[in-house]
Amino acid sequence: SAHVRQNISDKMELRKRRVHGSPSSTQPVSTRETEHTKDDSTKDYNNAELRGSFWLTRIVFIRSLGFVYFVAFLVALNQNGPLLGSKGLLPVPLYLQQIKRYLGAAASSNWSLFSSLPTLLWWVEPDNIDAALDIVAWCGLVLAAMMIMCGSCNMIISSLLWLLYHSLVNVGQRWYSFGWESQLLETGFLAIFLSPVISLRQLPRHSPAHPVVVWGYRWLIFRIMIGAGLIKWRGDKCWRDLTCMLYHYETQPVPNPLSYYLHHAPPLIHTLETAGNHFVELIAPVLLFLPRPFSMTGGLIQISFQVILILSGNLSFLNWLTILPSIFCLDDAAVCFLFSEKVRRDVVDIKRSEQSGTIGHPWGYYVRRVSGWFLALLLGYLSIPVVLNLFSSQQAMNTSFDPLRIVNTYGAFGSITKERTEVVIEGSRNDTINGGQEWFEYEFKCKPGNITRRPCWISPYHYRLDWLMWFAAFQRYQHNPWLIHLIAKMLMGDKSVLSLLEHDPFSDMPPKFIRARHYLYQYATPGSKEAINGQWWTRELVGEYLPIVSLRSLYPILKEQGWLNE
């Protein structure tokens, strides 16, 4: 009877549990024990388990790359019209027409043209180029914003961003002729192999960061820094006698407010800065290929160095971009402080599943595995001329040896200008040039002009016209046809091109004549009369840069360049 009473009691208890909705109580004991063990395992972990993997690092990288892409496409959206549009300073339709003439019989189809100059704009009619440039920029902005917000990407989105930016760079002519454009394309190309084929999950269980991509980014930052260091050591003598930093802050393309104060640091500080630059660029990169503690140290050195450069000048998005490959010197354990406990726990769970062999492998896993090793062979082959260039006494910087710019050479500031000169453009409404004209200066967005205007702070944004005006100042105007076109646009009162300027003194009516003068600029000494009066700069007239011209006098040049259809 005791046995019967016990059975009845057990049945009543079971019915009671079912009524009160406790499904877990009806599960077998073995299942409850398994779940309990699983809960304990996810709680029982430490950050050391995150070493050697790059799940969280990839999220940080993707968001950072999305940010740089976003800035690059934003610059394109705001400036491509007046710079590259059908009525821009270097019109894309005219440029594509010249490429077709140059290729001759080889330009038999758009695909053959694309193979010579990869850009989607070959499929756009000349009359629609302006709209196409905007569409490319907008598409890039949207995709880059998705990367920033989601912290994830896939091969499709990465490929589209790379192709879209390629389409701009390859028609960008002088405006897109600098090393950071190729660097962004190389960084973006590697990112294609970083993410899953289709999935947009932050932690796609079957798609870890491929080791070839991780080492590919370390190889990239190594080449960037070694290339920059060697071009300096082989270049200007001031890099070898440790005096270059006496001039750099004042003569760099677009200084910022902090540049002014850094320039006036004691000479010993500048000597140490130059020596430190050599250490970071020529010695520290070796750490990138050593075991974890050393590679992490090397990565942090490079990231810190780029932050210093960001603070000391406006070098476009170059330094922000150069931080990106160094991120892959930091594994999940190093960046986990940026993530919640739940995300860290998820990564540990994935790693334990990998180790236990309980994760299956869908078709995308094998696609990424094969493509990753194909990438290794491609990088190895394309690196041959790049490595030979590093060892060459005639080292070329910021050069591509393949049309897709997959592996490139890099370098910056191989020579340092010791004096800062500026081209100041002035206009006059007078009807004649017989003397007595009243001249008014045009003011650019960021380049030094008005000596009382505080230097701007725009990094990572970039004003392409201001940047090229720096180069024009130590060249002759004959080497820069776009400058003549700029002068002509000012004489026409072209609103689109004038939007690239900060101040147009002839907003109501275009000038009759324009001239350009050459000035020597120097920082005002702190505490001097000029500085007390609010001047950041002092300037001295060097001479005439461009003689007085009118729109009529520029007619032959405009006709020769094919710019008269405007």
ZAMARGU-4260 file (C-alpha; in steps of 0.2 Angstrom, whole numbers, plus 5000, padded with zeros to 4 digits):
<rodrens>
0) 5000/5000/5000 | 5014/5012/5003 | 5021/5008/4986 | 5003/5012/4978 | 5002/5028/4989
5) 5019/5034/4982 | 5014/5031/4964 | 4998/5041/4966 | 5008/5055/4974 | 5020/5055/4960
10) 5006/5056/4947 | 4998/5071/4956 | 5014/5080/4957 | 5017/5077/4938 | 4999/5083/4934
15) 5002/5099/4945 | 5018/5103/4936 | 5010/5102/4919 | 4995/5113/4925 | 5007/5127/4931
20) 5017/5127/4915 | 5034/5120/4920 | 5040/5111/4904 | 5057/5109/4910 | 5051/5098/4924
25) 5044/5086/4911 | 5061/5084/4902 | 5072/5069/4905 | 5085/5071/4918 | 5099/5069/4906
30) 5093/5084/4895 | 5092/5095/4911 | 5109/5091/4916 | 5116/5095/4898 | 5108/5112/4898
35) 5114/5115/4915 | 5132/5110/4910 | 5130/5122/4894 | 5125/5137/4905 | 5139/5134/4916
40) 5152/5133/4902 | 5146/5149/4894 | 5148/5158/4911 | 5165/5149/4915 | 5177/5158/4903
45) 5190/5171/4903 | 5197/5183/4891 | 5212/5172/4888 | 5201/5161/4877 | 5199/5175/4865
50) 5217/5175/4860 | 5222/5171/4843 | 5204/5174/4835 | 5198/5189/4826 | 5179/5188/4827
55) 5178/5204/4837 | 5193/5212/4828 | 5184/5210/4812 | 5169/5219/4818 | 5180/5234/4823
60) 5189/5233/4807 | 5173/5233/4796 | 5165/5248/4805 | 5182/5257/4803 | 5183/5253/4785
65) 5165/5258/4782 | 5169/5275/4791 | 5183/5278/4779 | 5173/5273/4764 | 5159/5285/4769
70) 5171/5300/4770 | 5178/5296/4753 | 5161/5294/4745 | 5155/5310/4754 | 5170/5320/4747
75) 5166/5313/4730 | 5147/5318/4731 | 5151/5336/4737 | 5166/5339/4725 | 5165/5328/4709
80) 5153/5339/4700 | 5164/5355/4699 | 5180/5344/4698 | 5175/5330/4686 | 5158/5334/4679
85) 5154/5338/4661 | 5157/5356/4665 | 5170/5353/4678 | 5188/5358/4679 | 5194/5341/4671
90) 5178/5334/4663 | 5176/5315/4663 | 5168/5314/4646 | 5182/5323/4638 | 5195/5311/4648
95) 5186/5295/4642 | 5186/5302/4624 | 5204/5304/4625 | 5207/5287/4632 | 5197/5280/4618
100) 5207/5289/4605 | 5223/5283/4613 | 5218/5265/4613 | 5213/5265/4595 | 5208/5248/4588
105) 5209/5241/4606 | 5194/5250/4611 | 5182/5239/4602 | 5170/5237/4616 | 5166/5243/4633
110) 5173/5228/4641 | 5190/5230/4632 | 5189/5248/4638 | 5185/5242/4655 | 5200/5230/4655
115) 5212/5245/4651 | 5203/5257/4663 | 5192/5249/4675 | 5177/5260/4678 | 5158/5258/4677
120) 5157/5275/4668 | 5161/5267/4651 | 5143/5261/4651 | 5136/5279/4654 | 5132/5291/4640
125) 5142/5307/4641 | 5126/5318/4643 | 5123/5307/4659 | 5140/5308/4667 | 5135/5321/4680
130) 5120/5310/4686 | 5131/5294/4686 | 5145/5302/4697 | 5131/5307/4710 | 5123/5289/4709
135) 5140/5281/4712 | 5144/5292/4727 | 5126/5289/4734 | 5127/5271/4732 | 5144/5271/4740
140) 5138/5281/4755 | 5123/5270/4758 | 5133/5254/4758 | 5147/5262/4769 | 5133/5267/4781
145) 5127/5249/4782 | 5144/5243/4787 | 5146/5256/4800 | 5128/5253/4808 | 5128/5234/4806
150) 5147/5230/4810 | 5146/5217/4797 | 5148/5215/4778 | 5148/5201/4765 | 5158/5198/4749
155) 5144/5206/4738 | 5144/5223/4748 | 5163/5223/4749 | 5165/5220/4730 | 5152/5233/4726
160) 5161/5246/4737 | 5178/5242/4729 | 5171/5243/4711 | 5162/5259/4714 | 5177/5268/4721
165) 5188/5261/4707 | 5176/5269/4695 | 5179/5286/4703 | 5198/5284/4705 | 5201/5279/4687
170) 5193/5294/4680 | 5198/5306/4694 | 5214/5312/4685 | 5224/5324/4695 | 5211/5325/4709
175) 5213/5307/4713 | 5231/5304/4709 | 5238/5302/4727 | 5243/5287/4737 | 5228/5285/4748
180) 5217/5282/4734 | 5227/5266/4729 | 5228/5262/4748 | 5209/5262/4750 | 5207/5251/4735
185) 5220/5238/4741 | 5212/5239/4759 | 5195/5237/4751 | 5200/5222/4740 | 5207/5212/4755
190) 5190/5216/4764 | 5181/5206/4750 | 5189/5190/4757 | 5187/5195/4775 | 5168/5192/4776
195) 5155/5178/4772 | 5149/5176/4755 | 5131/5182/4759 | 5127/5182/4777 | 5127/5199/4786
200) 5128/5193/4804 | 5141/5200/4815 | 5147/5183/4821 | 5144/5171/4806 | 5148/5154/4814
205) 5155/5146/4798 | 5165/5161/4792 | 5180/5166/4803 | 5192/5179/4797 | 5203/5170/4785
210) 5222/5169/4790 | 5227/5175/4773 | 5218/5191/4775 | 5224/5194/4793 | 5242/5192/4787
215) 5238/5201/4771 | 5234/5217/4781 | 5250/5215/4791 | 5259/5214/4775 | 5250/5230/4769
220) 5255/5240/4785 | 5273/5234/4784 | 5274/5240/4766 | 5266/5256/4769 | 5278/5260/4784
225) 5294/5253/4776 | 5291/5262/4760 | 5288/5278/4769 | 5304/5276/4779 | 5315/5271/4765
230) 5309/5285/4753 | 5313/5297/4767 | 5330/5290/4771 | 5335/5289/4752 | 5327/5306/4749
235) 5329/5323/4757 | 5346/5326/4767 | 5336/5333/4781 | 5329/5316/4786 | 5346/5310/4788
240) 5353/5325/4798 | 5336/5325/4809 | 5331/5342/4804 | 5315/5339/4793 | 5303/5342/4807
245) 5310/5360/4809 | 5300/5363/4793 | 5286/5350/4791 | 5273/5358/4802 | 5274/5375/4793
250) 5276/5368/4775 | 5264/5353/4775 | 5250/5354/4762 | 5236/5359/4774 | 5241/5363/4792
255) 5229/5364/4806 | 5229/5375/4822 | 5239/5362/4832 | 5253/5363/4818 | 5256/5381/4822
260) 5260/5377/4840 | 5270/5361/4836 | 5281/5371/4824 | 5287/5382/4838 | 5292/5368/4849
265) 5311/5368/4854 | 5323/5362/4840 | 5328/5347/4852 | 5310/5341/4851 | 5310/5342/4832
270) 5326/5332/4832 | 5318/5318/4843 | 5302/5318/4832 | 5313/5315/4816 | 5322/5301/4825
275) 5306/5294/4832 | 5299/5294/4814 | 5313/5283/4808 | 5310/5271/4822 | 5292/5269/4818
280) 5294/5267/4800 | 5310/5257/4798 | 5312/5247/4814 | 5295/5245/4822 | 5287/5236/4807
285) 5297/5221/4810 | 5287/5218/4826 | 5271/5215/4815 | 5277/5197/4810 | 5283/5191/4827
290) 5273/5182/4840 | 5258/5189/4849 | 5265/5201/4862 | 5277/5209/4849 | 5264/5210/4835
295) 5252/5218/4846 | 5265/5231/4852 | 5270/5234/4834 | 5251/5237/4829 | 5249/5249/4844
300) 5264/5258/4839 | 5258/5261/4821 | 5240/5266/4827 | 5247/5278/4840 | 5259/5286/4826
305) 5244/5288/4815 | 5234/5297/4829 | 5248/5309/4831 | 5249/5313/4813 | 5230/5315/4813
310) 5232/5328/4827 | 5246/5337/4818 | 5239/5341/4801 | 5225/5339/4788 | 5231/5324/4778
315) 5214/5319/4771 | 5208/5302/4777 | 5226/5295/4774 | 5230/5292/4792 | 5213/5286/4797
320) 5215/5273/4783 | 5232/5268/4788 | 5226/5263/4806 | 5215/5250/4798 | 5228/5236/4793
325) 5236/5238/4810 | 5219/5233/4818 | 5223/5215/4813 | 5238/5215/4825 | 5225/5215/4839
330) 5216/5199/4842 | 5199/5197/4851 | 5207/5197/4868 | 5214/5214/4865 | 5198/5222/4858
335) 5185/5213/4869 | 5183/5228/4881 | 5174/5236/4867 | 5160/5223/4867 | 5147/5217/4879
340) 5148/5202/4890 | 5135/5193/4879 | 5145/5196/4863 | 5161/5189/4871 | 5152/5174/4877
345) 5145/5171/4860 | 5163/5171/4853 | 5169/5159/4866 | 5154/5148/4862 | 5159/5148/4843
350) 5178/5144/4847 | 5173/5130/4859 | 5162/5123/4845 | 5176/5124/4833 | 5188/5115/4844
355) 5175/5101/4848 | 5171/5099/4829 | 5152/5102/4831 | 5151/5116/4818 | 5146/5110/4801
360) 5153/5118/4785 | 5140/5125/4772 | 5145/5128/4754 | 5150/5146/4758 | 5164/5140/4770
365) 5172/5131/4756 | 5170/5146/4744 | 5179/5157/4756 | 5193/5144/4760 | 5197/5141/4742
370) 5196/5160/4738 | 5207/5164/4753 | 5221/5153/4746 | 5219/5160/4729 | 5221/5177/4737
375) 5238/5171/4745 | 5245/5166/4728 | 5239/5182/4720 | 5247/5193/4734 | 5263/5183/4733
380) 5264/5185/4714 | 5259/5204/4714 | 5271/5208/4728 | 5286/5203/4718 | 5288/5220/4709
385) 5284/5229/4725 | 5297/5221/4735 | 5310/5224/4721 | 5305/5242/4721 | 5308/5243/4740
390) 5326/5237/4737 | 5329/5248/4722 | 5339/5264/4724 | 5327/5272/4712 | 5312/5268/4723
395) 5295/5274/4716 | 5282/5279/4729 | 5263/5278/4727 | 5264/5267/4711 | 5253/5253/4705
400) 5260/5238/4695 | 5243/5231/4690 | 5228/5240/4683 | 5217/5234/4698 | 5229/5242/4711
405) 5228/5226/4722 | 5246/5228/4728 | 5255/5245/4727 | 5270/5254/4733 | 5268/5268/4746
410) 5278/5283/4753 | 5276/5301/4759 | 5286/5316/4761 | 5302/5310/4753 | 5307/5328/4751
415) 5302/5342/4763 | 5300/5360/4756 | 5309/5372/4767 | 5298/5387/4763 | 5280/5389/4761
420) 5274/5398/4746 | 5256/5401/4741 | 5247/5406/4725 | 5235/5420/4729 | 5221/5423/4716
425) 5214/5441/4714 | 5201/5448/4703 | 5196/5466/4697 | 5180/5473/4690 | 5190/5487/4681
430) 5187/5488/4662 | 5205/5491/4658 | 5222/5485/4664 | 5231/5502/4663 | 5233/5504/4681
435) 5223/5509/4696 | 5214/5493/4697 | 5206/5488/4714 | 5210/5469/4717 | 5200/5457/4728
440) 5207/5440/4734 | 5198/5424/4732 | 5198/5413/4748 | 5199/5394/4747 | 5191/5383/4760
445) 5206/5378/4769 | 5223/5383/4762 | 5232/5398/4769 | 5226/5414/4762 | 5220/5427/4774
450) 5234/5429/4786 | 5222/5432/4801 | 5211/5416/4798 | 5214/5402/4809 | 5220/5386/4801
455) 5206/5374/4798 | 5204/5357/4805 | 5195/5346/4793 | 5203/5328/4794 | 5197/5316/4788
460) 5187/5326/4776 | 5197/5332/4761 | 5197/5348/4749 | 5205/5341/4733 | 5206/5359/4725
465) 5215/5366/4741 | 5227/5351/4740 | 5232/5354/4722 | 5234/5372/4725 | 5249/5368/4737
470) 5257/5358/4723 | 5254/5372/4711 | 5263/5385/4722 | 5280/5376/4719 | 5277/5373/4701
475) 5273/5384/4686 | 5255/5386/4680 | 5260/5379/4663 | 5261/5362/4672 | 5243/5363/4679
480) 5231/5366/4665 | 5217/5364/4677 | 5222/5380/4685 | 5219/5390/4669 | 5202/5382/4668
485) 5199/5387/4686 | 5203/5405/4682 | 5192/5404/4667 | 5178/5398/4678 | 5180/5412/4690
490) 5179/5425/4675 | 5163/5416/4670 | 5156/5417/4687 | 5153/5398/4687 | 5143/5394/4703
495) 5147/5376/4703 | 5166/5378/4703 | 5165/5393/4714 | 5156/5382/4727 | 5174/5375/4730
500) 5179/5391/4737 | 5176/5399/4754 | 5174/5417/4748 | 5170/5424/4731 | 5172/5443/4731
505) 5162/5444/4715 | 5146/5434/4720 | 5135/5447/4711 | 5145/5450/4695 | 5161/5441/4688
510) 5177/5450/4687 | 5184/5457/4671 | 5202/5452/4675 | 5211/5440/4686 | 5229/5438/4691
515) 5239/5426/4703 | 5253/5432/4714 | 5266/5422/4723 | 5268/5424/4741 | 5280/5418/4754
520) 5271/5413/4770 | 5278/5410/4788 | 5270/5407/4804 | 5269/5422/4815 | 5280/5421/4830
525) 5270/5418/4846 | 5271/5434/4856 | 5276/5445/4841 | 5266/5461/4836 | 5259/5451/4822
530) 5252/5437/4833 | 5246/5449/4846 | 5236/5458/4832 | 5228/5441/4828 | 5239/5435/4813
535) 5242/5417/4811 | 5254/5420/4797 | 5265/5433/4789 | 5268/5435/4771 | 5279/5443/4758
540) 5276/5445/4740 | 5288/5435/4730 | 5282/5440/4712 | 5270/5437/4699 | 5263/5419/4696
545) 5251/5422/4683 | 5250/5438/4673 | 5233/5448/4672 | 5221/5438/4660 | 5204/5440/4654
550) 5192/5428/4647 | 5196/5433/4630 | 5214/5431/4632 | 5211/5413/4638 | 5201/5408/4623
555) 5216/5399/4614 | 5220/5388/4629 | 5202/5384/4632 | 5200/5379/4614 | 5216/5369/4614
560) 5210/5359/4629 | 5193/5356/4622 | 5184/5366/4636 | 5174/5378/4624 | 5159/5367/4623
565) 5153/5374/4640
</rodrens>
